[in-house]
Amino acid sequence: MNLSLFRPRRAWLVAGLVSAALLAPLAARATPALVIEVDSGKVLLAEDATKPWYPASVTKLMTAYVTFKAIRAGRLTPETLITVSDFATTQKPSKMGFKAGTQVTVDNALKMMLVKSANDIAVVLAEGVSGNLPAFIDEMNATAAELGMTGTHYANPNGLPDPAQVSTARDLAILSRAIFLNFPEQADLFRIPAIKIGPAVIRSYNKLIDRYPGADGMKTGFICASGFNLVASATRGNRHLLVVVLGTESGKARTEQAALLLERGFQQSGNVFGSLAPSVDSLRNESGPPTDMREQVCGGKRKNTASEADDDSGPAPTGYVAAGMARLDGTVTGASLLQKLPPSMPPVEVFVGPFPSAEALAAAYPPPPAPKKPVAKKPAGKKGPTTAVIDTGNPDAAPTTEAAGGAPQAVAPEAAPKPKPKPKPKPATAQAQPGAKPATKPAAKPAAKPAPGPGAAPANLAVPPPPQ
């Protein structure tokens, strides 16, 4: 046997084992992660960065990018008023909830979309920029092709579930880097910690902002199929890094993992791939269907359905610590890197219409549905106090009763009342044996007593109660 034929394969195997050892700290997570330098595009760390994945609300980075292009081209301005359509109002939460016909400026719409992750406002921007939704989606896909996002396809502007909406960590890093390089004047939109609309303050789902030193953007995302996604940016000194974390099982996990990945990136200068991946563009996307995280993230073992606001619940990344990560001590965790920092800026005011107006804001929200009047239903043949049965409007819901001062409580359907059994007649004074004659005749009634009226029972028999 010619053993020389196996030498190249053996060398390839050894190289693979070395790469696996370098990536060992990431293996426990087994979901995509990527860290790059913004200025150079150099890859500092990558794990499954080319796997197809559902982007969820990270999609809104592309919605913002296409809007920035339209502003630069003069098709509209930040002050242009765009209108909430009937279709926009049908989008599922998270959303602002304005009624159809409400107008917002492009600038306010961008802030609402990026901080609140408002799905209805993403549609408002799409229709305002391109005239209609299909035209905007075409622009999104054309822009992805221009940027070299070879593993990405868009079907909507907000990231709501759609099997055709797919991307990769590599492509999302390319898009995020392009935002900073091509539209630096828009960078502050991505680091807003909160917006204020009327008296309400809405905080960003990106919990790295004002908690991880140097964090300055960008966008979170979540649907059950994707898990919890995050594209995050941070700057220290003259180094600007981007991290992409996809598919964690909680918002807390994505925040802590992103913090740890950024910290590793700031403490190393080379990359784990050496010459195999000198830049993010040189990574090659994989084909195949996206991973579906629904069972892990929203499966039956989870007490509550996961939501985008789930940042402080769910399992912490206990197996993901800094062991073997550059100069980080093995006791360092993502949680230990987070702290309460002074606010980087106060909540940014947003409004509807061309200028702030309490009246316009009040008119922007649909009136709450009028509560239904409780309908009193008296069960047939039942005496006693009446029970108010509330019609919830849900055919699958049990009826409810409204107790005074209490919350509605479910009640079981009431069975028809059973009639009380008739008591046995009282025996005569002397119990006769079957077939025997009475020993004595009953005493005659006193003559002075008036005769009983019609329908009266004999004096020696109990009267059964009337039927209920």
C-alpha positions as CSV (number, residue, x, y, z in Angstrom):
1,M,0.0,0.0,0.0
2,N,1.3,3.4,-0.9
3,L,1.1,5.4,2.4
4,S,2.1,8.6,0.7
5,L,-1.5,8.9,-0.7
6,F,-2.7,9.4,2.9
7,R,-0.2,12.1,3.9
8,P,-2.1,15.1,2.5
9,R,-5.3,13.9,4.2
10,R,-3.4,13.4,7.5
11,A,-2.0,17.0,7.2
12,W,-5.5,18.3,6.6
13,L,-6.8,16.4,9.7
14,V,-4.1,17.8,11.9
15,A,-4.8,21.3,10.7
16,G,-8.5,20.7,11.4
17,L,-7.8,19.6,14.9
18,V,-5.6,22.7,15.6
19,S,-8.5,24.9,14.4
20,A,-10.9,23.0,16.6
21,A,-8.7,23.5,19.6
22,L,-8.5,27.3,18.9
23,L,-12.3,27.4,18.7
24,A,-12.9,25.2,21.7
25,P,-14.3,27.9,23.9
26,L,-17.1,28.5,21.4
27,A,-18.0,24.9,20.8
28,A,-20.5,24.6,23.7
29,R,-22.7,27.4,22.3
30,A,-23.0,25.9,18.8
31,T,-24.8,28.9,17.4
32,P,-23.3,31.5,15.0
33,A,-20.9,34.1,16.3
34,L,-18.6,36.5,14.5
35,V,-16.3,39.4,15.6
36,I,-14.7,41.8,13.1
37,E,-12.8,45.1,13.0
38,V,-15.0,47.7,11.3
39,D,-12.2,49.7,9.7
40,S,-10.3,46.8,8.2
41,G,-13.0,44.1,8.0
42,K,-10.5,41.7,9.6
43,V,-12.1,38.6,11.2
44,L,-11.0,38.2,14.8
45,L,-13.3,35.3,15.7
46,A,-15.8,33.2,13.8
47,E,-18.1,30.2,14.6
48,D,-20.7,29.0,12.2
49,A,-20.6,32.5,10.7
50,T,-21.7,31.3,7.3
51,K,-24.6,29.1,8.3
52,P,-28.1,30.2,7.1
53,W,-30.1,31.8,9.9
54,Y,-33.4,33.7,10.3
55,P,-32.4,37.3,10.9
56,A,-35.7,38.4,12.7
57,S,-35.6,42.1,13.6
58,V,-32.0,42.5,12.7
59,T,-33.6,42.8,9.2
60,K,-34.4,46.4,10.2
61,L,-30.7,47.3,9.7
62,M,-31.3,46.8,5.9
63,T,-34.6,48.8,6.1
64,A,-32.6,51.6,7.6
65,Y,-29.8,51.3,5.1
66,V,-32.2,51.5,2.1
67,T,-33.8,54.5,3.7
68,F,-30.4,56.2,4.2
69,K,-29.7,55.6,0.5
70,A,-33.0,57.2,-0.5
71,I,-32.3,60.3,1.7
72,R,-28.8,60.7,0.1
73,A,-30.4,60.4,-3.4
74,G,-32.8,63.2,-2.6
75,R,-35.9,61.0,-2.8
76,L,-37.0,62.2,0.6
77,T,-35.6,64.1,3.7
78,P,-35.6,63.3,7.4
79,E,-38.5,65.7,7.8
80,T,-40.6,64.1,5.0
81,L,-44.0,63.0,6.4
82,I,-45.0,59.4,5.7
83,T,-48.3,57.8,6.4
84,V,-49.4,54.8,8.4
85,S,-51.3,52.5,6.0
86,D,-54.1,50.0,6.8
87,F,-51.6,47.2,6.1
88,A,-49.0,48.7,8.5
89,T,-51.6,48.5,11.3
90,T,-52.0,44.8,10.8
91,Q,-48.4,44.0,11.7
92,K,-47.8,41.9,14.8
93,P,-46.1,43.4,17.8
94,S,-43.7,44.8,18.7
95,K,-45.2,47.9,17.2
96,M,-46.2,51.6,18.0
97,G,-49.9,50.9,17.4
98,F,-50.8,54.1,15.6
99,K,-54.1,54.1,13.6
100,A,-54.2,54.3,9.9
101,G,-53.8,57.8,8.5
102,T,-51.3,58.9,11.2
103,Q,-48.3,60.7,9.8
104,V,-44.7,60.6,11.2
105,T,-41.5,62.1,9.8
106,V,-38.8,59.8,8.4
107,D,-36.5,60.7,11.2
108,N,-39.0,59.8,13.9
109,A,-39.9,56.6,12.1
110,L,-36.3,55.5,12.0
111,K,-35.9,56.2,15.8
112,M,-39.1,54.3,16.6
113,M,-38.1,51.4,14.4
114,L,-34.6,51.0,15.7
115,V,-35.3,51.5,19.5
116,K,-38.8,50.1,19.8
117,S,-38.2,47.6,17.0
118,A,-41.6,48.6,15.7
119,N,-42.8,46.3,13.0
120,D,-45.6,48.6,11.8
121,I,-43.2,51.5,11.4
122,A,-40.8,49.4,9.3
123,V,-43.7,48.9,6.9
124,V,-44.5,52.7,7.0
125,L,-40.8,53.4,6.1
126,A,-40.9,50.8,3.3
127,E,-44.1,52.3,1.7
128,G,-42.9,55.8,2.2
129,V,-39.5,55.2,0.6
130,S,-40.5,53.1,-2.4
131,G,-44.2,53.8,-2.8
132,N,-45.3,50.2,-2.0
133,L,-44.0,47.2,-0.1
134,P,-42.9,45.0,-3.1
135,A,-40.8,47.7,-4.6
136,F,-39.0,48.3,-1.3
137,I,-38.3,44.6,-0.8
138,D,-36.8,44.6,-4.3
139,E,-34.6,47.4,-3.2
140,M,-33.6,45.5,-0.1
141,N,-32.5,42.4,-2.2
142,A,-30.8,44.6,-4.8
143,T,-28.8,46.3,-2.0
144,A,-27.9,43.0,-0.5
145,A,-26.5,41.8,-3.8
146,E,-24.5,45.1,-4.2
147,L,-22.9,44.6,-0.8
148,G,-22.0,40.9,-1.5
149,M,-24.5,39.5,1.0
150,T,-24.6,36.2,-1.0
151,G,-26.5,34.3,1.7
152,T,-29.3,36.8,2.3
153,H,-32.8,37.1,0.9
154,Y,-35.5,39.5,2.2
155,A,-39.3,38.9,2.1
156,N,-40.4,41.8,4.4
157,P,-38.9,44.9,6.0
158,N,-39.3,44.0,9.6
159,G,-38.2,40.4,10.1
160,L,-41.5,38.9,11.1
161,P,-41.6,35.1,10.5
162,D,-41.2,34.1,6.8
163,P,-39.4,31.0,5.6
164,A,-37.9,33.1,2.7
165,Q,-36.3,35.6,5.1
166,V,-32.8,34.3,5.6
167,S,-29.2,35.7,6.2
168,T,-25.9,34.7,7.9
169,A,-23.7,36.2,10.6
170,R,-21.2,37.0,7.8
171,D,-23.8,38.9,5.8
172,L,-25.1,40.8,8.8
173,A,-21.6,41.9,9.7
174,I,-21.0,43.1,6.1
175,L,-24.3,45.1,6.2
176,S,-23.5,46.6,9.6
177,R,-20.0,47.6,8.6
178,A,-21.4,49.2,5.5
179,I,-23.7,51.4,7.6
180,F,-20.7,52.8,9.6
181,L,-18.5,53.2,6.5
182,N,-21.0,54.6,4.1
183,F,-23.4,56.5,6.4
184,P,-21.3,57.7,9.4
185,E,-23.6,60.6,9.8
186,Q,-26.4,58.2,10.8
187,A,-24.4,56.3,13.4
188,D,-26.0,58.0,16.4
189,L,-29.4,56.5,15.5
190,F,-28.1,53.1,16.6
191,R,-26.9,54.0,20.0
192,I,-30.1,55.7,21.4
193,P,-30.8,54.0,24.8
194,A,-34.4,55.1,24.9
195,I,-37.1,57.2,23.2
196,K,-39.8,59.3,24.8
197,I,-43.2,59.7,23.2
198,G,-45.6,61.8,25.2
199,P,-45.2,60.7,28.9
200,A,-44.0,57.2,27.9
201,V,-40.3,56.2,27.8
202,I,-39.5,53.1,25.6
203,R,-36.0,51.6,26.2
204,S,-33.9,49.8,23.7
205,Y,-33.7,46.0,23.7
206,N,-29.9,46.3,23.2
207,K,-28.9,45.9,26.8
208,L,-25.2,46.5,26.0
209,I,-25.9,50.2,25.7
210,D,-24.9,52.0,28.9
211,R,-23.8,48.7,30.4
212,Y,-20.8,47.6,28.4
213,P,-18.0,50.2,28.2
214,G,-17.7,51.5,24.7
215,A,-20.9,50.0,23.3
216,D,-22.5,52.2,20.6
217,G,-25.2,50.2,18.8
218,M,-26.7,48.4,16.8
219,K,-29.8,46.1,16.7
220,T,-31.5,43.1,18.3
221,G,-33.9,40.5,16.8
222,F,-36.1,37.7,17.9
223,I,-38.6,35.2,16.6
224,C,-39.0,31.7,18.0
225,A,-37.3,30.1,14.9
226,S,-34.3,32.4,15.1
227,G,-33.7,32.5,18.8
228,F,-32.3,35.7,20.2
229,N,-30.1,37.6,17.8
230,L,-27.8,40.7,18.3
231,V,-25.5,42.8,16.2
232,A,-23.5,45.0,18.5
233,S,-20.9,47.6,18.0
234,A,-18.3,49.0,20.5
235,T,-15.4,51.4,20.3
236,R,-12.3,51.7,22.5
237,G,-9.6,54.1,21.6
238,N,-9.0,53.8,17.9
239,R,-10.5,50.3,17.6
240,H,-14.1,49.8,16.5
241,L,-15.4,46.2,16.7
242,L,-18.6,44.5,15.5
243,V,-20.0,41.3,17.0
244,V,-22.8,39.2,15.7
245,V,-24.5,36.6,18.0
246,L,-27.4,34.5,16.6
247,G,-29.7,31.9,18.1
248,T,-29.2,32.2,21.9
249,E,-32.0,30.9,24.1
250,S,-32.6,34.2,26.0
251,G,-32.0,37.9,25.7
252,K,-29.7,37.7,28.8
253,A,-27.5,35.1,27.0
254,R,-27.1,37.1,23.9
255,T,-26.1,40.2,25.9
256,E,-23.6,38.4,28.0
257,Q,-22.1,36.4,25.1
258,A,-21.7,39.6,23.0
259,A,-20.0,41.3,25.9
260,L,-17.5,38.5,26.3
261,L,-16.8,38.3,22.5
262,L,-16.2,42.0,22.3
263,E,-13.9,41.8,25.3
264,R,-11.9,39.0,23.7
265,G,-11.7,41.0,20.5
266,F,-10.4,44.1,22.2
267,Q,-7.7,42.0,23.9
268,Q,-6.3,40.3,20.8
269,S,-4.8,41.6,17.6
270,G,-4.7,38.5,15.3
271,N,-7.5,36.2,14.3
272,V,-8.1,32.5,14.9
273,F,-8.1,31.6,11.2
274,G,-4.8,33.1,10.3
275,S,-4.6,33.5,6.5
276,L,-7.7,31.5,5.8
277,A,-10.0,34.5,6.5
278,P,-8.2,37.8,6.2
279,S,-11.5,39.7,6.0
280,V,-15.2,39.1,6.5
281,D,-15.8,39.3,2.7
282,S,-13.5,36.3,2.1
283,L,-15.8,34.0,4.2
284,R,-18.0,31.8,2.0
285,N,-21.7,31.3,2.9
286,E,-23.1,27.8,3.2
287,S,-26.2,26.5,1.5
288,G,-29.1,24.7,3.0
289,P,-32.2,25.5,5.1
290,P,-31.8,27.8,8.2
291,T,-31.6,26.3,11.6
292,D,-34.9,26.3,13.4
293,M,-34.6,27.2,17.1
294,R,-38.3,27.0,17.9
295,E,-38.2,23.9,20.1
296,Q,-35.2,25.1,22.2
297,V,-36.4,28.7,22.6
298,C,-40.2,28.4,22.7
299,G,-40.7,24.7,23.4
300,G,-43.0,23.2,26.0
301,K,-40.5,23.3,28.8
302,R,-40.4,27.1,28.8
303,K,-42.9,28.6,31.3
304,N,-43.6,31.6,29.1
305,T,-43.4,32.1,25.4
306,A,-40.1,34.0,24.7
307,S,-40.4,37.6,23.8
308,E,-38.0,40.3,22.5
309,A,-38.2,41.9,26.0
310,D,-36.8,38.7,27.6
311,D,-33.4,40.2,28.3
312,D,-33.4,39.5,32.0
313,S,-34.9,36.0,32.0
314,G,-33.9,32.6,30.6
315,P,-30.8,30.6,31.2
316,A,-27.5,32.3,31.6
317,P,-24.6,31.1,29.4
318,T,-23.0,29.1,32.3
319,G,-20.7,27.1,30.1
320,Y,-19.4,30.1,28.2
321,V,-16.6,31.8,30.2
322,A,-13.3,33.3,29.3
323,A,-11.2,30.1,29.7
324,G,-8.6,30.0,26.9
325,M,-9.8,33.4,25.5
326,A,-6.7,35.5,24.9
327,R,-5.6,37.2,28.1
328,L,-9.0,37.0,29.9
329,D,-9.0,35.2,33.2
330,G,-11.0,32.0,33.3
331,T,-13.3,33.5,36.0
332,V,-14.5,36.2,33.7
333,T,-18.1,35.8,32.5
334,G,-20.2,37.9,30.2
335,A,-22.2,39.1,33.2
336,S,-19.1,40.3,35.0
337,L,-18.3,42.6,32.1
338,L,-21.6,44.4,32.4
339,Q,-22.1,47.3,34.8
340,K,-24.5,50.2,35.3
341,L,-22.9,53.1,33.5
342,P,-23.9,56.8,33.5
343,P,-26.6,57.4,30.8
344,S,-24.9,58.2,27.6
345,M,-27.8,60.5,26.6
346,P,-31.3,61.3,27.9
347,P,-34.3,59.6,26.2
348,V,-34.8,61.1,22.7
349,E,-38.2,62.7,22.1
350,V,-40.2,61.4,19.2
351,F,-43.6,62.5,18.0
352,V,-46.3,62.1,15.4
353,G,-47.0,64.8,12.8
354,P,-44.5,67.6,11.8
355,F,-44.0,68.8,15.3
356,P,-44.7,67.7,18.9
357,S,-48.4,67.9,19.8
358,A,-50.3,66.2,22.6
359,E,-53.5,66.5,20.6
360,A,-52.0,64.8,17.5
361,L,-50.5,62.1,19.7
362,A,-53.8,61.4,21.4
363,A,-55.5,61.2,18.0
364,A,-52.9,58.8,16.6
365,Y,-54.1,55.9,18.8
366,P,-57.3,54.1,18.1
367,P,-59.9,54.4,20.8
368,P,-60.0,51.4,23.2
369,P,-62.9,49.0,22.5
370,A,-66.0,49.7,24.6
371,P,-66.4,47.1,27.4
372,K,-69.3,44.8,26.9
373,K,-72.2,45.1,29.4
374,P,-72.5,42.0,31.6
375,V,-75.6,40.1,30.7
376,A,-77.4,38.7,33.7
377,K,-78.6,35.1,33.1
378,K,-80.8,33.5,35.7
379,P,-80.5,29.7,35.6
380,A,-83.9,28.1,35.1
381,G,-85.6,26.9,38.2
382,K,-82.9,28.3,40.5
383,K,-83.7,30.8,43.2
384,G,-81.2,33.1,44.8
385,P,-78.9,35.9,43.8
386,T,-78.3,36.4,40.0
387,T,-74.8,35.7,38.6
388,A,-73.4,38.0,35.9
389,V,-72.0,35.9,33.0
390,I,-69.5,37.8,31.0
391,D,-69.2,37.1,27.2
392,T,-65.5,37.4,26.4
393,G,-66.0,37.1,22.7
394,N,-63.6,34.2,22.5
395,P,-65.4,31.0,21.5
396,D,-62.7,28.9,23.1
397,A,-62.8,30.7,26.5
398,A,-64.8,29.6,29.5
399,P,-67.5,31.9,30.7
400,T,-66.5,34.2,33.5
401,T,-68.2,35.8,36.5
402,E,-67.3,39.2,37.8
403,A,-67.1,39.3,41.6
404,A,-67.5,42.6,43.3
405,G,-64.1,44.2,43.5
406,G,-62.4,41.1,42.0
407,A,-61.0,40.0,38.7
408,P,-63.1,37.8,36.3
409,Q,-62.8,34.1,37.3
410,A,-63.6,31.1,35.1
411,V,-66.7,29.1,36.1
412,A,-67.8,25.7,35.0
413,P,-71.2,25.3,33.3
414,E,-73.9,24.8,35.9
415,A,-75.9,21.5,35.9
416,A,-79.6,21.6,36.0
417,P,-80.8,21.4,39.7
418,K,-82.1,18.0,40.8
419,P,-85.6,17.9,42.3
420,K,-85.6,17.0,46.0
421,P,-87.0,13.6,46.8
422,K,-90.4,13.4,48.3
423,P,-90.3,12.3,51.9
424,K,-92.2,9.1,52.9
425,P,-95.6,9.6,54.5
426,K,-95.6,9.4,58.3
427,P,-97.0,6.1,59.5
428,A,-100.2,5.9,61.5
429,T,-100.1,5.7,65.2
430,A,-100.1,1.9,65.2
431,Q,-98.1,0.1,62.5
432,A,-100.3,-2.6,60.9
433,Q,-98.9,-5.9,59.7
434,P,-99.5,-6.7,56.0
435,G,-103.0,-8.2,55.6
436,A,-104.0,-7.5,59.2
437,K,-107.0,-5.4,60.2
438,P,-106.5,-2.4,62.3
439,A,-107.1,-3.1,66.0
440,T,-109.1,0.0,66.6
441,K,-110.8,2.5,64.5
442,P,-109.3,6.0,64.3
443,A,-110.8,8.4,66.7
444,A,-113.5,10.7,65.3
445,K,-112.6,14.3,64.6
446,P,-113.9,16.8,67.1
447,A,-117.2,18.1,65.9
448,A,-116.2,21.7,66.9
449,K,-113.2,21.7,64.4
450,P,-114.2,23.0,61.0
451,A,-113.8,20.7,58.1
452,P,-110.6,21.1,56.0
453,G,-110.9,23.1,52.8
454,P,-110.7,21.7,49.4
455,G,-107.2,20.3,48.5
456,A,-106.1,20.0,52.2
457,A,-104.0,17.0,53.1
458,P,-105.0,14.6,55.8
459,A,-103.9,15.7,59.2
460,N,-101.7,12.7,59.9
461,L,-99.6,13.0,56.7
462,A,-96.6,15.2,56.0
463,V,-96.9,17.6,53.1
464,P,-94.1,17.2,50.5
465,P,-92.4,20.5,49.5
466,P,-93.4,22.0,46.1
467,P,-91.0,21.2,43.2
468,Q,-88.1,23.7,42.9
